[in-house]
Amino acid sequence: MTDKPDPVRLDVQSLSDTTVMIYEAIATLEFSGQRTSLRNIARATSLPEPSVDAQLADMARRGLLRVTEEKADDGPVYIPAQRGWSAAPEQAEGHRMSLLSGQAPSVPS
């Protein structure tokens, strides 16, 4: 038997406030097109990097997050293991700001 719970069956009420805050920060960073690295997540949550790092490791172990192979100077990228909460689960990024700012999108002629 595995020690990894099925993320679909994980009771959200069992998550700490810190875990929920980190998960929401990851979703928000991802939606806005920013890298979901340790440094960016720590900055978004205003938590110390060592605390965020420990939480990220626990969240990955519990099946809430996946750690991607994408690496850069700021380390790996963390993504939600499930996207079922999204209206468009296959789409991580949101709308481009130019479309929301009142500017008409450019149309090729």
Contact map, one row per residue, 1 for C-alpha under 8 A:
1110000000000000000000000000000000000000000000000000000000000000000000000000000000000000000000000000000000000
1111100000000000000000000000000000000000000000000000000000000000000000000000000000000000000000000000000000000
1111100000000000000000000000000000000000000000000000000000000100000000000000000000000000000000000000000000000
0111110000000000000000000000000000000000000000000000000000001110000000000000000000000000000000000000000000000
0111111011000000000000000000000000000000000000000000000000000110000000000000000000000000000000000000000000000
0001111111000000000000000000000000000000000000000000000000000010000000000000000000000000000000000000000000000
0000111111000000000000000000000000000000000000000000000000000111000000000000000011000000000000000000000000000
0000011111000000000000000000000000000000000000000000000000000000000000000000000001000000000000000000000000000
0000111111100000000000000000000000000000000000000000000000000000000000000000000000000000000000000000000000000
0000111111110100000000000000000000000000000000000000000000000000000000000000000000000000000000000000000000000
0000000011111110000000000000000000000000000000000000000000000000000000000000000000000000000000000000000000000
0000000001111110000000000000000000000000000000000000000000000000000000000000000000000000000000000000000000000
0000000000111111000000000000000000000000000000000000000000000000000000000000000000000000000000000000000000000
0000000001111111000000000000000000000000000000000000000000000000000000000000000000000000000000000000000000000
0000000000111111101100000000000000000000000000000000000000000000000000000000000000000000000000000000000000000
0000000000001111111100000000000000000000000000000000000000000000000000000000000000000000000000000000000000000
0000000000000011111110000000000000000000000000000000000000000000000000000000000000000000000000000000000000000
0000000000000001111111000000000000000000000000000000000000000000000000000000000000000000000000000000000000000
0000000000000011111111100000000000000000000000000000001000100000000000000000000000000000000000000000000000000
0000000000000011111111110000000000000000000000000000000000000000000000000000000000000000000000000000000000000
0000000000000000111111111000000000000000000010000000000000000000000000000000000000000000000000000000000000000
0000000000000000011111111100000000000000100010000001000000000000000000000000000000000000000000000000000000000
0000000000000000001111111110000000000000000000000000000000000000000000000000000100000000000000000000000000000
0000000000000000000111111111000000000000000000000000000000000000000000000000000000000000000000000000000000000
0000000000000000000011111111100000000000100110000000000000000000000000000000000000000000000000000000000000000
0000000000000000000001111111110000010000100000000000000000000000000000000000011100000000000000000000000000000
0000000000000000000000111111111000000000000000000000000000000000000000000000001100000000000000000000000000000
0000000000000000000000011111111100000000000000000000000000000000000000000000000000000000000000000000000000000
0000000000000000000000001111111111110000100000000000000000000000000000000000000000000000000000000000000000000
0000000000000000000000000111111111110000000000000000000000000000000000000000001000000000000110000000000000000
0000000000000000000000000011111111000000000000000000000000000000000000000000000000000000000111000000000000000
0000000000000000000000000001111111000000000000000000000000000000000000000000000000000000000011000000000000000
0000000000000000000000000000111111100000000000000000000000000000000000000000000000000000000011000000000000000
0000000000000000000000000000111111110000000000000000000000000000000000000000000000000000000000000000000000000
0000000000000000000000000000110011111001000000000000000000000000000000000000100000000000000000000000000000000
0000000000000000000000000100110001111101100000000000000000000000000000000000111000000000000000000000000000000
0000000000000000000000000000000000111111100000000000000000000000000000000111110000000000000000000000000000000
0000000000000000000000000000000000011111110000001001100000000000000000000111100000000000000000000000000000000
0000000000000000000000000000000000001111111000001000000000000000000000000100000000000000000000000000000000000
0000000000000000000000000000000000111111111100000000000000000000000000000000000000000000000000000000000000000
0000000000000000000001001100100000011111111110000001000000000000000000000000000000000000000000000000000000000
0000000000000000000000000000000000000111111111111001000000000000000000000000000000000000000000000000000000000
0000000000000000000000000000000000000011111111100000000000000000000000000000000000000000000000000000000000000
0000000000000000000000001000000000000001111111000000000000000000000000000000000000000000000000000000000000000
0000000000000000000011001000000000000000111111100000000000000000000000000000000000000000000000000000000000000
0000000000000000000000000000000000000000011111110000000000000000000000000000000000000000000000000000000000000
0000000000000000000000000000000000000000011011111011000000000000000000000000000000000000000000000000000000000
0000000000000000000000000000000000000000010001111111000000000000000000000000000000000000000000000000000000000
0000000000000000000000000000000000000110010000111111100000000000000000000000000000000000000000000000000000000
0000000000000000000000000000000000000000000000011111110000000000000000000000000000000000000000000000000000000
0000000000000000000000000000000000000000000000111111111000000000000000000000000000000000000000000000000000000
0000000000000000000001000000000000000100110000111111111100000000000000000000000000000000000000000000000000000
0000000000000000000000000000000000000100000000001111111110000000000000000000000000000000000000000000000000000
0000000000000000000000000000000000000000000000000111111111000000000000000000000000000000000000000000000000000
0000000000000000001000000000000000000000000000000011111111100000000000000000000000000000000000000000000000000
0000000000000000000000000000000000000000000000000001111111110000100000000000010000000000000000000000000000000
0000000000000000000000000000000000000000000000000000111111111000000000000000000000000000000000000000000000000
0000000000000000000000000000000000000000000000000000011111111100000000000000000000000000000000000000000000000
0000000000000000001000000000000000000000000000000000001111111111100000000000000000000000000000000000000000000
0000000000000000000000000000000000000000000000000000000111111111111000000000000000000000000000000000000000000
0001000000000000000000000000000000000000000000000000000011111111000000000000000000000000000000000000000000000
0011101000000000000000000000000000000000000000000000000001111111100000000000000000000000000000000000000000000
0001111000000000000000000000000000000000000000000000000000111111110000000000000010000000000000000000000000000
0000001000000000000000000000000000000000000000000000000000111111110000000000000111000000000000000000000000000
0000000000000000000000000000000000000000000000000000000100110111111000000000011111000000000000000000000000000
0000000000000000000000000000000000000000000000000000000000010011111100000000011110000000000000000000000000000
0000000000000000000000000000000000000000000000000000000000010000111110000001111000000000000000000000000000000
0000000000000000000000000000000000000000000000000000000000000000011111100001111000000000000000000000000000000
0000000000000000000000000000000000000000000000000000000000000000001111100001100000000000000000000000000000000
0000000000000000000000000000000000000000000000000000000000000000000111110001100000000000000000000000000000000
0000000000000000000000000000000000000000000000000000000000000000000111111111100000000000000000000000000000000
0000000000000000000000000000000000000000000000000000000000000000000001111111000000000000000000000000000000000
0000000000000000000000000000000000000000000000000000000000000000000000111110000000000000000000000000000000000
0000000000000000000000000000000000001110000000000000000000000000000000111111000000000000000000000000000000000
0000000000000000000000000000000000001100000000000000000000000000000000111111100000000000000000000000000000000
0000000000000000000000000000000000001100000000000000000000000000001111110111110000000000000000000000000000000
0000000000000000000000000000000000111100000000000000000000000000001111100011111000000000000000000000000000000
0000000000000000000000000100000000011000000000000000000100000000111100000001111100000000000000000000000000000
0000000000000000000000000110010000010000000000000000000000000000111100000000111110000000000000000000000000000
0000000000000000000000100110000000000000000000000000000000000001110000000000011111100000000000000000000000000
0000001000000000000000000000000000000000000000000000000000000011110000000000001111100000000000000000000000000
0000001100000000000000000000000000000000000000000000000000000001100000000000000111111000000000000000000000000
0000000000000000000000000000000000000000000000000000000000000000000000000000000111111100110000000000000000000
0000000000000000000000000000000000000000000000000000000000000000000000000000000001111110100000000000000000000
0000000000000000000000000000000000000000000000000000000000000000000000000000000001111110100000000000000000000
0000000000000000000000000000000000000000000000000000000000000000000000000000000000111111100000000000000000000
0000000000000000000000000000000000000000000000000000000000000000000000000000000000011111100000000000000000000
0000000000000000000000000000000000000000000000000000000000000000000000000000000000000111111100000000000000000
0000000000000000000000000000000000000000000000000000000000000000000000000000000000111111111100000000000000000
0000000000000000000000000000000000000000000000000000000000000000000000000000000000100001111100000000000000000
0000000000000000000000000000000000000000000000000000000000000000000000000000000000000001111111000000000000000
0000000000000000000000000000011000000000000000000000000000000000000000000000000000000001111111000000000000000
0000000000000000000000000000011110000000000000000000000000000000000000000000000000000000001111100000000000000
0000000000000000000000000000001110000000000000000000000000000000000000000000000000000000001111110000000000000
0000000000000000000000000000000000000000000000000000000000000000000000000000000000000000000011111011000000000
0000000000000000000000000000000000000000000000000000000000000000000000000000000000000000000001111111000000000
0000000000000000000000000000000000000000000000000000000000000000000000000000000000000000000000111111100000000
0000000000000000000000000000000000000000000000000000000000000000000000000000000000000000000000011111111110000
0000000000000000000000000000000000000000000000000000000000000000000000000000000000000000000000111111111110000
0000000000000000000000000000000000000000000000000000000000000000000000000000000000000000000000111111111000000
0000000000000000000000000000000000000000000000000000000000000000000000000000000000000000000000001111111000000
0000000000000000000000000000000000000000000000000000000000000000000000000000000000000000000000000111111100000
0000000000000000000000000000000000000000000000000000000000000000000000000000000000000000000000000111111110000
0000000000000000000000000000000000000000000000000000000000000000000000000000000000000000000000000110011111000
0000000000000000000000000000000000000000000000000000000000000000000000000000000000000000000000000110001111100
0000000000000000000000000000000000000000000000000000000000000000000000000000000000000000000000000000000111110
0000000000000000000000000000000000000000000000000000000000000000000000000000000000000000000000000000000011111
0000000000000000000000000000000000000000000000000000000000000000000000000000000000000000000000000000000001111
0000000000000000000000000000000000000000000000000000000000000000000000000000000000000000000000000000000000111
